[in-house]
C-alpha cells in the first residue's frame, strides 16, 4: 500500500490479532464480515440494500457506538458483529446464502459463520442494546 497506509480491514485484523477472551470464537469473525459487506457493494444489489450494507459498514468506524472499542477493547466489536450479521441475514433471505458465499473470500461456510455470529452476539447483548444498535443505524 502506498505510503504505508493500511486499509480498515487490516486495522481490524490487527486490533483482534491476539485476542483470546471469552468471545474470541466469534469476535475474530468481525473483520471478515466487514470485508464481505464491503465486497457486496461490488455486486448487483438494490439501492435500499446498499443503504443497509453501508449502515453496517459505517457502524464499524463510529468511535462511540453502543459498545465502544475505545472503552471495552475487543469486546466493543460485539455490536459491530451483531449489525453485520443482522444485515447479512437479511441479504441472505433476499438473495440467498449462495449469493453471499460467492463474495466470501474465506474457506469456511458463510452461512455457518453468519448464523454463529448472530446467535452469539444476541446472547451477549441485552434487548436494550439491540434496540439501540438498530436505532443508531436506522434499521429499527
C-alpha positions in Angstrom: 0.0 0.0 0.0 1.2 3.5 -0.8 2.9 5.5 1.9 2.4 2.7 4.5 -1.3 3.3 4.9 -3.4 0.3 5.9 -7.0 -0.3 4.9 -9.6 -0.6 7.6 -9.8 -4.4 7.2 -6.1 -4.7 8.0 -6.6 -2.4 11.0 -9.5 -4.6 12.3 -7.3 -7.7 11.9 -4.5 -6.1 13.8 -6.9 -5.0 16.6 -8.1 -8.5 17.1 -4.9 -10.4 16.3 -4.0 -11.5 19.8 -7.5 -11.5 21.3 -8.3 -14.8 23.1 -11.0 -13.7 25.5 -14.4 -15.2 26.2 -16.0 -14.1 22.9 -13.0 -14.8 20.7 -14.7 -17.6 18.7 -17.0 -15.0 17.0 -15.3 -11.7 17.6 -12.5 -12.9 15.3 -15.0 -13.1 12.5 -15.6 -9.3 12.7 -13.0 -8.3 10.1 -14.2 -11.0 7.6 -17.8 -9.9 8.0 -16.7 -6.3 7.4 -14.8 -7.4 4.3 -17.9 -9.3 3.0 -20.1 -6.3 3.4 -17.6 -4.1 1.5 -17.3 -6.7 -1.2 -21.1 -6.9 -1.6 -21.1 -3.3 -2.7 -19.4 -4.6 -5.9 -22.4 -6.9 -6.5 -25.7 -6.3 -8.1 -27.8 -5.4 -5.0 -30.7 -3.0 -4.8 -30.3 0.6 -3.7 -32.2 0.0 -0.5 -29.9 -2.9 0.3 -26.8 -0.8 -0.4 -28.1 1.6 2.3 -28.3 -1.3 4.8 -24.8 -2.6 3.8 -23.4 0.9 4.2 -25.1 1.3 7.6 -23.4 -1.8 8.8 -20.0 -0.8 7.4 -20.3 2.6 8.9 -21.0 1.2 12.3 -17.5 -0.3 12.4 -15.9 3.1 12.2 -18.1 5.2 14.5 -15.9 5.8 17.6 -18.6 6.0 20.3 -21.2 3.4 19.2 -23.3 1.4 21.7 -20.3 -0.6 22.9 -17.2 1.5 22.0 -14.0 -0.3 21.3 -12.1 2.6 22.9 -13.6 1.7 26.3 -14.2 -2.0 26.0 -11.4 -3.1 23.7 -12.2 -6.2 21.6 -15.5 -6.7 23.4 -16.6 -3.5 21.7 -16.8 -5.4 18.4 -19.8 -7.4 19.6 -22.3 -4.8 18.5 -20.5 -4.3 15.2 -20.7 -8.1 14.6 -24.4 -8.1 15.5 -25.3 -5.4 13.0 -23.2 -7.1 10.3 -24.8 -10.5 10.9 -28.2 -8.8 11.1 -27.8 -7.2 7.7 -26.2 -10.2 6.1 -29.0 -12.5 7.3 -31.5 -10.1 5.7 -29.5 -10.2 2.4 -29.3 -14.0 2.5 -33.1 -14.1 2.8 -33.4 -11.9 -0.2 -30.6 -13.1 -2.4 -29.5 -16.4 -0.8 -26.6 -17.7 1.1 -25.1 -19.0 -2.2 -25.0 -15.4 -3.4 -23.1 -14.4 -0.2 -20.8 -17.4 -0.5 -19.7 -16.3 -3.9 -18.5 -12.9 -2.4 -16.9 -14.6 0.6 -13.1 -14.8 0.3 -12.6 -17.4 3.1 -12.7 -21.2 3.0 -15.5 -21.8 5.6 -19.2 -21.8 5.0 -20.5 -18.2 5.2 -24.0 -19.4 6.4 -22.4 -21.1 9.4 -20.3 -18.1 10.2 -23.2 -15.6 9.9 -25.6 -17.8 12.0 -23.0 -18.4 14.6 -22.0 -14.7 14.9 -25.7 -13.7 15.0 -26.6 -16.2 17.7 -23.6 -15.5 19.9 -23.9 -11.7 19.6 -27.6 -12.0 20.6 -26.6 -14.0 23.6 -24.1 -11.3 24.5 -26.3 -8.2 24.1 -29.3 -7.0 26.1 -32.6 -6.2 24.4 -31.9 -2.5 25.1 -28.5 -2.7 23.4 -30.0 -4.4 20.4 -32.7 -1.8 20.1 -30.1 1.0 20.5 -27.9 -0.5 17.7 -30.7 -0.9 15.3 -31.9 2.7 16.1 -28.4 4.0 15.7 -28.1 2.8 12.1 -31.7 3.5 11.2 -32.8 -0.1 10.9 -35.3 -0.2 13.8 
